[in-house]
Amino acid sequence: MVTHTADQVEELRRAALEHLWVYLREPSEMAEKGEPQIFVEGKGCRVTDASGNSYIDAMSGLWLKNIGYGRTEVADAAYQQMLKLTYMPLGSTTEPAVRLSEKIAQITPGDLSRSFFTSGGSESVETAMKISRAYFKRIGEPLRSKFISRKGSYHGATFGALALGGAPAFPKTDYEPLLAGCFHGPQPNAYRCEYGGETPEECAELCAKAIEDIIKFQGPQTVAAVVAEPVSSPYGAIVPADNYWPMLREICDRYGCLLIADEVITGFGRTGKMFACEHWNITPDLMTVAKGITSGYIPMGGTIVRKAIADTFVGGPSAAFRHVITFGGHPVAAAASLRNIQIMEDEDLVGNSARMGAYLLDGLKELKEKHPMIGDVRGLGLFCGLEIVKDRKTKEYFPEDAQLGPRLTQAFGENGILLRGGDMMNIMPPLCVTAGEIDETISAMDKVFEQTGRDPRRPLPLAENRGGAENRPRLKFVVLAYFSRRPRVGMDPDPRGLVQSVAL
Ligand SMILES: Cc1ncc(COP(=O)(O)O)c(C=O)c1O
């Protein structure tokens, strides 16, 4: 359904190009391509842009639209809470925040039992880092300040969280120096095992041992925590073999450091369990969540802490955790979270994630059989990924001038699927996805890989086939004239176009 005229769409684009800082995009390039695309509606797994183009959202927004779009129950819960109370003074709380903390204690593994609410993933990770350091100060091990995470991971945009990350799409060079004392181990990617493991289990073991080696080298008495996503997104759904997380747990226990599971994407059903740690029966010391906690209906996040650790912050005013996030645990967001979780439970969306995830993975494996450019397919629940290679034997990626990422993204869009193309890709539709919608997604991908596979180096006719293009030449002229007056400073070159091609 067309909701805006072509003129209205162009007017919106013009305003966006002049005033809005669109994440990860550079305005003159967007102007050239007739972007940004502006979305106006969503229902279930489908979204519609202002020009009336409709898509299956195979990325769940940014891996968060777990219950799907357009659930009025969540809107109603937020609305009702807005009518009642929209904020609480510092040092007190609200009923939805209490109920949500209680609910989370029930559904998270083991004795994870106290939640510090934030407004998103980065703040949750930052909070987990601060809790870890403050915890060791309280228990008389003040030297434990270091963090060990993995190359190829993403933990957020703030200074601490960015220091933990190692995703090439988010180079740190613009912002350095970052937080000192952060060290990076390997990603347990069996397809390209950095340590030469020949089976997924061997790769997992070698990669877990590499974390142990870093702990030993740094001095165990100086390490606060190991931080990892149970399934990692930037390199395209890196699912470790089953021995990896139990090994990480055991290593952390052996050296007395904390284990932080960053479940910002994996939490709330994404992998076919409510929390991914359940796949391996482990309880992390701290767990960070965001995204799926409200299915992206409203910003929300949290750091969930095991009882023994949280209890060190009990015992008189000096024990308190001195850390405030103004909007953390906002009552409206808490009410929306509770309703979101209830929908997941009532409709068994976690079970659907496991079932439809297996179905999606089968479909992707069939695509791999047909298309030599698909080098690897992997996934857990509805957290699936693949790697695109020029040569299956050498696992070499396509050269940068093939512009594979943008070309695939555009072709997916032209075939009705929102999916970011690149060397590594994540495929994560909402957890309410049906077999029919997965079939549609797979058949669109099939068509795109068929076309692209025929001529992987064909230059890209970007932005030609989108709706609402009538005024584009005029807009392009105005905007390019505007941007050409500005010096282009400060951006790192992105030699492999990784902003386009890494999955995150
Ligand atoms: C695993 C992980 N942790 C943390 C974050 C940061 O979350 P946010 O963007 O909500 O700050 C992300 C974001 O994608 C993530 O994937």
Ligand as a Chemical Component Dictionary entry (heavy atoms), coordinates in Angstrom:
data_LIG
# 
_chem_comp.id                   LIG 
_chem_comp.type                 NON-POLYMER 
_chem_comp.pdbx_formal_charge   0 
_chem_comp.three_letter_code    LIG 
# 
loop_
_chem_comp_atom.comp_id 
_chem_comp_atom.atom_id 
_chem_comp_atom.alt_atom_id 
_chem_comp_atom.type_symbol 
_chem_comp_atom.charge 
_chem_comp_atom.model_Cartn_x 
_chem_comp_atom.model_Cartn_y 
_chem_comp_atom.model_Cartn_z 
_chem_comp_atom.pdbx_ordinal 
LIG C1 C1 C 0 26.043 -8.912 21.243 1  
LIG C2 C2 C 0 25.775 -7.435 21.316 2  
LIG N1 N1 N 0 26.064 -6.773 22.441 3  
LIG C3 C3 C 0 25.824 -5.461 22.568 4  
LIG C4 C4 C 0 25.271 -4.741 21.532 5  
LIG C5 C5 C 0 25.024 -3.269 21.675 6  
LIG O1 O1 O 0 23.663 -3.027 21.811 7  
LIG P1 P1 P 0 23.052 -1.574 21.535 8  
LIG O2 O2 O 0 23.259 -1.282 20.104 9  
LIG O3 O3 O 0 21.614 -1.740 21.951 10 
LIG O4 O4 O 0 23.758 -0.609 22.434 11 
LIG C6 C6 C 0 24.938 -5.396 20.346 12 
LIG C7 C7 C 0 24.330 -4.656 19.219 13 
LIG O5 O5 O 0 24.125 -5.144 18.139 14 
LIG C8 C8 C 0 25.208 -6.783 20.223 15 
LIG O6 O6 O 0 24.946 -7.441 19.098 16 
# 
loop_
_chem_comp_bond.comp_id 
_chem_comp_bond.atom_id_1 
_chem_comp_bond.atom_id_2 
_chem_comp_bond.value_order 
_chem_comp_bond.pdbx_ordinal 
LIG C1 C2 SING 1  
LIG C2 N1 SING 2  
LIG C2 C8 DOUB 3  
LIG N1 C3 DOUB 4  
LIG C3 C4 SING 5  
LIG C4 C5 SING 6  
LIG C4 C6 DOUB 7  
LIG C5 O1 SING 8  
LIG O1 P1 SING 9  
LIG P1 O2 DOUB 10 
LIG P1 O3 SING 11 
LIG P1 O4 SING 12 
LIG C6 C7 SING 13 
LIG C6 C8 SING 14 
LIG C7 O5 DOUB 15 
LIG C8 O6 SING 16 
# 
